[in-house]
Amino acid sequence: MLDFPLSQWAFVCAVTGAFVGLLLNIPMVTQDEGYLPAYVAAGGLTRTNPTAVSRPLAVLVHHVTAVIAALLYGVVVAVLAFVLPTAVSLNGVPLLPHVVGAAGVTAFIYYFFARIAMPRFGGSLRDRGDEIVEQWALTAFIYGTALALFVPVLVTQI
């Protein structure tokens, strides 16, 4: 069981997602294909070729997706807190549901992009798909790790 009301938990997850999304700008901007997954996602949402997507839209999609993924993590943790042991916690966040939730959401966002978004919406970027998916794997790993690190910290601040 979570030690927090669900509304507070959702708020913590959303704030953490926004914060981690901002942090992800660093590795995404420094890598050659770093921001291309955001262009692919925005292209899929607007049904246009990713190369025709504007940078502001790609950035917006990236940040909104980071918040949504963190809320998904929050749902997974809240549900798992009812069925998995919660005796050990990190500042009130049950450890086992937290680890499973962060790892599960990381795997989901990687898999969703690599197996669904890129093949369907990659457009003219499909020929660079392997490099883009490889970059996305790194970004997804950084996202999940940062989420796992910051949720227990931010939960004490809010």
N, CA and C of each residue as an Amber inpcrd file, in Angstrom:
protein
   474
   0.8420000  -1.1810000   0.0000000   0.0000000   0.0000000   0.0000000
   0.8870000   1.2430000   0.0000000   0.4840000   2.2280000  -0.7610000
   1.2190000   3.4970000  -0.7880000   0.9560000   4.2810000   0.4930000
   1.9410000   5.0430000   0.9170000   1.7920000   5.8770000   2.1070000
   1.2000000   7.2450000   1.7920000   0.7280000   7.4350000   0.5640000
   0.2710000   8.7530000   0.1220000  -1.1310000   8.6400000  -0.4800000
  -1.8980000   9.7170000  -0.4110000  -3.1670000   9.7240000  -1.1500000
  -2.8650000   9.6290000  -2.6560000  -3.7700000   9.0180000  -3.4090000
  -3.5340000   8.8420000  -4.8450000  -3.3340000  10.1680000  -5.5770000
  -4.0200000  11.2130000  -5.1630000  -3.8600000  12.5090000  -5.8270000
  -2.4460000  13.0560000  -5.6240000  -1.9260000  12.9030000  -4.4150000
  -0.5520000  13.3490000  -4.1540000   0.4390000  12.4820000  -4.9330000
   0.1940000  11.1740000  -4.9740000   1.0650000  10.2660000  -5.7100000
   1.0840000  10.6260000  -7.2000000  -0.0780000  10.8980000  -7.7650000
  -0.1580000  11.2770000  -9.1860000   0.5860000  12.5900000  -9.4310000
   0.4480000  13.5280000  -8.4990000   1.1450000  14.8090000  -8.6420000
   2.6590000  14.6120000  -8.6080000   3.1360000  13.7980000  -7.6620000
   4.5730000  13.5140000  -7.5600000   5.0680000  12.8720000  -8.8510000
   4.3140000  11.9170000  -9.3700000   4.7240000  11.2410000 -10.6070000
   4.7540000  12.2110000 -11.7840000   3.7430000  13.0710000 -11.8930000
   3.7030000  14.0370000 -12.9970000   4.8630000  15.0270000 -12.9010000
   5.1290000  15.5370000 -11.7160000   6.2400000  16.4770000 -11.5350000
   7.5650000  15.7950000 -11.8530000   7.7160000  14.5650000 -11.3810000
   8.9430000  13.8230000 -11.6750000   9.0880000  13.5990000 -13.1700000
   8.0110000  13.2300000 -13.8390000   8.0520000  13.0370000 -15.2870000
   8.4570000  14.2990000 -16.0230000   7.9100000  15.4390000 -15.5950000
   8.2750000  16.7130000 -16.2260000   9.7540000  17.0330000 -15.9840000
  10.2070000  16.8050000 -14.7730000  11.6000000  17.0740000 -14.4250000
  12.5470000  16.1710000 -15.2170000  12.2370000  14.8830000 -15.2500000
  13.0860000  13.9400000 -15.9840000  13.0390000  14.2370000 -17.4810000
  11.8860000  14.6310000 -17.9970000  11.7940000  15.0280000 -19.4040000
  12.7200000  16.1870000 -19.7300000  12.7900000  17.1440000 -18.8240000
  13.7180000  18.2600000 -19.0170000  15.1690000  17.7850000 -18.9730000
  15.4720000  16.9070000 -18.0270000  16.8350000  16.3660000 -17.9420000
  17.2240000  15.5920000 -19.2030000  16.2630000  14.9060000 -19.7930000
  16.5520000  14.1170000 -20.9920000  16.9370000  14.9750000 -22.1860000
  16.6520000  16.2630000 -22.1220000  17.0840000  17.1340000 -23.2180000
  18.5970000  17.0740000 -23.3970000  19.3160000  16.8750000 -22.3090000
  20.7850000  16.8580000 -22.3840000  21.2870000  15.7050000 -23.2520000
  20.9560000  14.4380000 -22.9270000  21.4660000  13.3740000 -23.8050000
  20.8400000  13.3960000 -25.1950000  19.6010000  13.8590000 -25.2850000
  18.9510000  13.8660000 -26.5960000  19.5850000  14.8910000 -27.5300000
  19.9430000  16.0380000 -27.0150000  20.5440000  17.0790000 -27.8450000
  21.9830000  16.7250000 -28.2130000  22.6790000  16.0170000 -27.3410000
  24.0920000  15.7270000 -27.5960000  24.3150000  14.5330000 -28.5190000
  23.3010000  13.7150000 -28.7430000  23.4320000  12.5560000 -29.6230000
  22.9670000  12.9080000 -31.0400000  23.5910000  12.2960000 -32.0440000
  23.2410000  12.5800000 -33.4310000  21.7670000  12.3470000 -33.7240000
  21.2440000  11.2220000 -33.2920000  19.8400000  10.8920000 -33.5330000
  18.9810000  11.1500000 -32.3050000  19.5030000  11.8810000 -31.3460000
  18.8710000  12.0410000 -30.0550000  17.4410000  12.5080000 -30.0550000
  17.1210000  13.5290000 -30.8060000  15.7570000  14.0530000 -30.7830000
  14.8720000  13.4360000 -31.8520000  15.4400000  12.6260000 -32.7360000
  14.6470000  12.0500000 -33.8180000  13.4710000  11.2000000 -33.3270000
  13.5880000  10.4580000 -32.2160000  12.3930000   9.7400000 -31.7470000
  11.2200000  10.6800000 -31.4560000  11.4910000  11.8640000 -30.9560000
  10.4120000  12.8210000 -30.7020000   9.7770000  13.2750000 -32.0100000
  10.5830000  13.4370000 -33.0530000  10.0410000  13.8000000 -34.3660000
   9.1860000  12.6630000 -34.9320000   9.6410000  11.4310000 -34.7350000
   8.8670000  10.2730000 -35.2080000   7.5310000  10.2100000 -34.4690000
   7.5610000  10.3700000 -33.1520000   6.3240000  10.3400000 -32.3660000
   5.3770000  11.4630000 -32.7820000   5.9110000  12.6600000 -32.9550000
   5.0720000  13.7860000 -33.3840000   4.5300000  13.5440000 -34.7870000
   5.3390000  12.9600000 -35.6580000   4.8730000  12.6250000 -37.0010000
   3.7410000  11.6190000 -36.9540000   3.8390000  10.6490000 -36.0590000
   2.7690000   9.6710000 -35.9070000   1.4840000  10.3030000 -35.4050000
   1.6010000  11.2320000 -34.4780000   0.4140000  11.8960000 -33.9370000
  -0.2530000  12.8210000 -34.9500000   0.5620000  13.4440000 -35.7990000
   0.0140000  14.3840000 -36.7870000  -0.1570000  13.7570000 -38.1630000
   0.2410000  12.4880000 -38.2870000   0.1630000  11.7590000 -39.5510000
   0.9310000  12.4510000 -40.6740000   2.1300000  12.9270000 -40.3070000
   3.0180000  13.5460000 -41.2920000   4.3770000  12.8650000 -41.2170000
   5.1800000  13.1060000 -42.2240000   6.5450000  12.5880000 -42.2350000
   7.3110000  13.2630000 -41.0950000   8.0930000  12.5090000 -40.3380000
   8.8290000  13.1080000 -39.2220000   9.7150000  14.2880000 -39.6310000
  10.2250000  14.2780000 -40.8430000  11.0830000  15.3870000 -41.2760000
  10.2800000  16.6660000 -41.5010000   8.9590000  16.5620000 -41.5720000
   8.1150000  17.7510000 -41.7590000   7.6140000  18.3150000 -40.4320000
   7.9220000  17.6450000 -39.3320000   7.4690000  18.0790000 -38.0080000
   8.3300000  19.2440000 -37.5370000   7.6890000  20.2330000 -36.9390000
   8.4350000  21.3840000 -36.4090000   9.1420000  20.9990000 -35.1110000
  10.2430000  21.6660000 -34.8290000  10.9830000  21.3960000 -33.5960000
  10.1330000  21.6520000 -32.3480000   9.3710000  22.7630000 -32.2830000
   8.5440000  22.9710000 -31.0840000   7.5430000  21.8370000 -30.8450000
   6.9630000  21.2960000 -31.9120000   6.0240000  20.1970000 -31.7360000
   6.7470000  18.9470000 -31.2330000   7.9140000  18.6520000 -31.7820000
   8.6840000  17.4860000 -31.3400000   9.0660000  17.6210000 -29.8590000
   9.4740000  18.8030000 -29.4570000   9.8390000  19.0410000 -28.0520000
   8.6040000  18.8920000 -27.1590000   7.4740000  19.4330000 -27.5930000
   6.2410000  19.3120000 -26.8200000   5.8440000  17.8470000 -26.6590000
   5.8920000  17.0880000 -27.7360000   5.5450000  15.6670000 -27.6670000
   6.4940000  14.9400000 -26.7150000   7.7730000  15.2580000 -26.7880000
   8.7580000  14.6400000 -25.8890000   8.4000000  14.8840000 -24.4250000
   8.0960000  16.1200000 -24.0780000   7.8300000  16.4640000 -22.6760000
   6.4850000  15.9220000 -22.1930000   5.4810000  15.9640000 -23.0280000
   4.1830000  15.4030000 -22.6420000   4.3040000  13.8890000 -22.4600000
   5.0480000  13.2400000 -23.3480000   5.2610000  11.7980000 -23.2350000
   5.9910000  11.4460000 -21.9450000   6.9410000  12.2570000 -21.5460000
   7.6650000  12.0060000 -20.2940000   6.7200000  12.0450000 -19.0990000
   5.7810000  12.9810000 -19.1000000   4.8110000  13.0750000 -18.0020000
   3.8510000  11.8910000 -18.0400000   3.3680000  11.5430000 -19.2310000
   2.4390000  10.4130000 -19.3570000   3.1040000   9.1080000 -18.9180000
   4.3600000   8.9100000 -19.3140000   5.0780000   7.6890000 -18.9130000
   5.2480000   7.6480000 -17.3960000   5.4930000   8.7820000 -16.7680000
   5.6290000   8.8170000 -15.3060000   4.2950000   8.5210000 -14.6270000
   3.2110000   8.9930000 -15.2110000   1.8920000   8.6670000 -14.6580000
   1.5850000   7.1790000 -14.8310000   2.0140000   6.6000000 -15.9470000
   1.8690000   5.1560000 -16.1470000   2.6620000   4.3990000 -15.0750000
   3.8770000   4.8530000 -14.8280000   4.6860000   4.2800000 -13.7380000
   3.9140000   4.3600000 -12.4220000   3.3090000   5.5110000 -12.1520000
   2.5600000   5.6970000 -10.9150000   1.4000000   4.7230000 -10.7790000
   0.7040000   4.4730000 -11.8760000  -0.4010000   3.5070000 -11.8640000
   0.1380000   2.1040000 -11.5810000   1.2240000   1.7440000 -12.2650000
   1.8180000   0.4140000 -12.0660000   2.2320000   0.2360000 -10.6060000
   2.8960000   1.2290000 -10.0440000   3.3370000   1.1300000  -8.6430000
   2.1340000   1.0390000  -7.7050000   1.1260000   1.8640000  -7.9310000
  -0.0550000   1.8420000  -7.0570000  -0.7490000   0.4860000  -7.1060000
  -0.8710000  -0.0980000  -8.2840000  -1.5120000  -1.4080000  -8.4090000
  -0.6410000  -2.4900000  -7.7710000   0.6490000  -2.4650000  -8.0850000
   1.5510000  -3.4840000  -7.5340000   1.6850000  -3.3880000  -6.0240000
   1.4770000  -2.2050000  -5.4670000   1.5720000  -2.0360000  -4.0130000
   0.4850000  -2.8200000  -3.2820000  -0.5700000  -3.2030000  -4.0030000
  -1.6230000  -4.0200000  -3.3970000  -1.2860000  -5.5130000  -3.4120000
  -0.4030000  -5.9340000  -4.3450000  -0.1590000  -7.3760000  -4.4890000
   1.2610000  -7.8030000  -4.1490000   2.2220000  -6.9070000  -4.1920000
   3.6120000  -7.2530000  -3.8860000   3.9620000  -6.8020000  -2.4730000
   4.9680000  -7.4120000  -1.8890000   5.3900000  -6.9940000  -0.5490000
   5.8180000  -5.5200000  -0.5260000   5.3970000  -4.8310000   0.5250000
   5.7080000  -3.4030000   0.6400000   6.4350000  -3.0770000   1.9400000
   7.0000000  -4.0690000   2.5810000   7.6470000  -3.8580000   3.8770000
   8.8350000  -2.9240000   3.7750000   9.5780000  -3.0080000   2.6900000
  10.7380000  -2.1350000   2.4920000  10.3050000  -0.9930000   1.5750000
  10.6080000   0.2310000   2.0140000  10.2170000   1.3820000   1.1850000
  11.3330000   2.4120000   1.1450000  11.2470000   3.2520000   0.1370000
  12.1630000   4.3900000  -0.0140000  11.3440000   5.6530000   0.1980000
  11.4420000   6.2370000   1.3690000  10.6800000   7.4330000   1.7140000
   9.1880000   7.2410000   1.4930000   8.6890000   6.0660000   1.8020000
   7.2660000   5.7870000   1.6590000   6.8680000   5.1660000   0.3340000
   7.8020000   5.0310000  -0.5890000   7.5300000   4.3890000  -1.8760000
   7.9520000   2.9330000  -1.7420000   7.0180000   1.9950000  -1.8520000
   7.3670000   0.5810000  -1.6740000   8.4110000   0.1370000  -2.6940000
   9.5050000  -0.4480000  -2.1900000  10.6760000  -0.7380000  -3.0190000
  10.3900000  -1.6790000  -4.1860000   9.8130000  -2.8260000  -3.9150000
   9.6050000  -3.8010000  -4.9840000   8.6640000  -3.2680000  -6.0740000
   7.5040000  -2.7070000  -5.7400000   6.6660000  -2.1150000  -6.7850000
   7.3710000  -0.9720000  -7.5290000   8.1750000  -0.2090000  -6.8140000
   8.9200000   0.9000000  -7.4150000   9.8980000   0.3900000  -8.4710000
  10.6800000  -0.6110000  -8.1190000  11.6740000  -1.1550000  -9.0510000
  10.9820000  -1.8080000 -10.2470000   9.9600000  -2.6140000  -9.9750000
   9.2300000  -3.2720000 -11.0700000   8.5440000  -2.2240000 -11.9450000
   7.9630000  -1.2050000 -11.3460000   7.2990000  -0.1480000 -12.1130000
   8.2560000   0.6180000 -12.9960000   9.3990000   1.0100000 -12.4550000
  10.3800000   1.7610000 -13.2500000  10.9380000   0.9040000 -14.3860000
  11.2780000  -0.3350000 -14.0750000  11.8060000  -1.2300000 -15.1160000
  10.7420000  -1.5390000 -16.1590000   9.5250000  -1.7670000 -15.7140000
   8.4360000  -2.0700000 -16.6450000   8.1130000  -0.9180000 -17.5740000
   8.0440000   0.2860000 -17.0410000   7.7600000   1.4540000 -17.8790000
   8.9170000   1.7120000 -18.8370000  10.1330000   1.5190000 -18.3890000
  11.2960000   1.6790000 -19.2750000  11.2130000   0.7000000 -20.4310000
  10.9450000  -0.5610000 -20.1250000  10.8270000  -1.5710000 -21.1820000
   9.6700000  -1.2440000 -22.1120000   8.5550000  -0.7900000 -21.5580000
   7.3870000  -0.4560000 -22.3820000   7.6800000   0.6860000 -23.3400000
   8.2790000   1.7690000 -22.8470000   8.5090000   2.9020000 -23.7470000
   9.5400000   2.5570000 -24.8160000  10.5080000   1.7190000 -24.4760000
  11.4490000   1.2670000 -25.5100000  10.7210000   0.4080000 -26.5350000
  10.0180000  -0.5990000 -26.0570000   9.3460000  -1.5310000 -26.9490000
   8.3220000  -0.8150000 -27.8260000   7.5300000   0.0630000 -27.2360000
   6.4970000   0.7720000 -27.9940000   7.1180000   1.5680000 -29.1360000
   8.2230000   2.2640000 -28.8530000   8.8550000   3.0400000 -29.9160000
   9.5010000   2.1280000 -30.9450000  10.2800000   1.1530000 -30.4850000
  11.0540000   0.3010000 -31.3980000  10.1730000  -0.5940000 -32.2580000
   9.0810000  -1.0930000 -31.7090000   8.2640000  -2.0630000 -32.4380000
   7.0060000  -1.4870000 -33.0610000   6.5510000  -0.3410000 -32.5770000
   5.3040000   0.2190000 -33.1080000   5.5390000   1.5790000 -33.7710000
   6.0480000   2.5520000 -33.0120000   6.1630000   3.9170000 -33.5480000
   7.1370000   4.0150000 -34.7140000   8.3490000   3.5260000 -34.5490000
   9.3600000   3.6650000 -35.6080000   8.9620000   2.9270000 -36.8860000
   8.5530000   1.6630000 -36.8120000   8.1750000   0.9890000 -38.0560000
   6.9620000   1.6110000 -38.7510000   5.9970000   2.1010000 -37.9760000
   4.7750000   2.6430000 -38.5850000   4.9070000   4.1000000 -39.0140000
   5.6240000   4.8900000 -38.2280000   5.6310000   6.3320000 -38.4560000
   7.0020000   6.9020000 -38.7900000   7.9760000   6.0440000 -39.0260000
   9.3400000   6.5020000 -39.3000000   9.4950000   7.2700000 -40.5930000
   8.5850000   7.0580000 -41.5480000   8.6340000   7.7900000 -42.8080000
   9.9940000   7.7220000 -43.4590000  10.4960000   8.8640000 -43.8540000
  11.7920000   8.9280000 -44.5390000  12.9620000   8.6230000 -43.6010000
  12.7160000   8.5170000 -42.3160000  13.7860000   8.1940000 -41.3570000
  13.9530000   6.6900000 -41.1580000  13.1100000   5.8820000 -41.7820000
  13.1900000   4.4220000 -41.5880000  14.5480000   3.8610000 -41.9620000
  15.2120000   4.4450000 -42.9640000  16.5240000   3.9260000 -43.3630000
  17.5790000   4.1590000 -42.2840000  17.3200000   5.0490000 -41.3260000
  18.2080000   5.2730000 -40.1820000  17.6180000   4.6650000 -38.9120000
  16.6450000   3.7840000 -39.0860000  15.8950000   3.2290000 -37.9620000
  16.7400000   2.5530000 -36.9070000  17.7450000   1.7670000 -37.3270000
  18.5690000   1.0660000 -36.3350000  19.2910000   2.0430000 -35.4150000
  19.8620000   3.0950000 -35.9870000  20.5780000   4.0840000 -35.1670000
  19.6140000   4.8470000 -34.2620000  18.4380000   5.1590000 -34.7920000
  17.4590000   5.9100000 -34.0030000  16.9450000   5.0450000 -32.8490000
  16.6540000   3.7880000 -33.1160000  16.1760000   2.8870000 -32.0640000
  17.2690000   2.6500000 -31.0240000  18.5030000   2.5410000 -31.4720000
  19.6210000   2.3870000 -30.5290000  19.7110000   3.6010000 -29.6100000
  19.5780000   4.7860000 -30.1710000  19.5780000   6.0010000 -29.3630000
  18.3900000   6.0040000 -28.4150000  17.2450000   5.5390000 -28.8920000
  16.0660000   5.4940000 -28.0530000  16.2630000   4.5370000 -26.8780000
  16.9750000   3.4380000 -27.0940000  17.2580000   2.5010000 -26.0040000
  18.0240000   3.2060000 -24.8920000  19.0230000   3.9850000 -25.2710000
  19.7930000   4.7350000 -24.2780000  18.9070000   5.7580000 -23.5720000
  18.0980000   6.4610000 -24.3240000  17.2120000   7.4730000 -23.7450000
  16.1980000   6.8310000 -22.8020000  15.6220000   5.7090000 -23.1950000
  14.6590000   5.0140000 -22.3400000  15.3270000   4.5550000 -21.0480000
  16.5490000   4.0460000 -21.1460000  17.2780000   3.6100000 -19.9580000
  17.5380000   4.8010000 -19.0200000  17.9780000   5.9150000 -19.5790000
  18.2270000   7.1070000 -18.7610000  16.9310000   7.5760000 -18.1100000
  15.8410000   7.5630000 -18.8810000  14.5450000   7.9760000 -18.3400000
  14.1630000   7.1020000 -17.1440000  14.1990000   5.7850000 -17.3230000
  13.8130000   4.8740000 -16.2490000  14.6880000   4.9940000 -15.0180000
  15.9820000   5.1440000 -15.2470000  16.9120000   5.2890000 -14.1280000
  16.6530000   6.5950000 -13.3760000  16.4830000   7.6820000 -14.1120000
  16.2220000   8.9730000 -13.4660000  14.8830000   8.9520000 -12.7310000
  13.8800000   8.3390000 -13.3300000  12.5840000   8.2150000 -12.6760000
  12.7280000   7.4460000 -11.3620000  13.4510000   6.3330000 -11.4100000
  13.6490000   5.5130000 -10.2120000  14.4170000   6.2610000  -9.1250000
  15.3310000   7.1260000  -9.5300000  16.1130000   7.8810000  -8.5540000
  15.3510000   9.0750000  -7.9830000  14.5920000   9.7700000  -8.8260000
  13.9930000  11.0240000  -8.3890000  12.6490000  10.8820000  -7.6910000
  11.8650000   9.8440000  -7.9890000  10.5740000   9.7060000  -7.3200000
  10.7500000   9.6430000  -5.8010000  11.6280000   8.7780000  -5.2720000
  11.7650000   8.7280000  -3.8100000  12.2990000  10.0370000  -3.2070000
  13.0210000  10.8000000  -3.9830000  13.5190000  12.0910000  -3.4810000
  12.4020000  13.1330000  -3.5090000  11.7260000  13.2450000  -4.6500000
  10.6850000  14.2770000  -4.7770000   9.4660000  14.0070000  -3.9080000
   9.2080000  12.7470000  -3.5830000   8.0580000  12.4370000  -2.7520000
   8.2050000  13.0550000  -1.3710000   9.3960000  13.2790000  -0.9190000
   9.6150000  13.9120000   0.3990000   9.5050000  15.4350000   0.3270000
   9.5800000  15.9760000  -0.8770000   9.5670000  17.4300000  -1.0380000
   8.1700000  18.0000000  -1.2770000   7.2390000  17.1370000  -1.6110000
   5.9040000  17.6200000  -1.9700000   4.8830000  17.2110000  -0.9310000
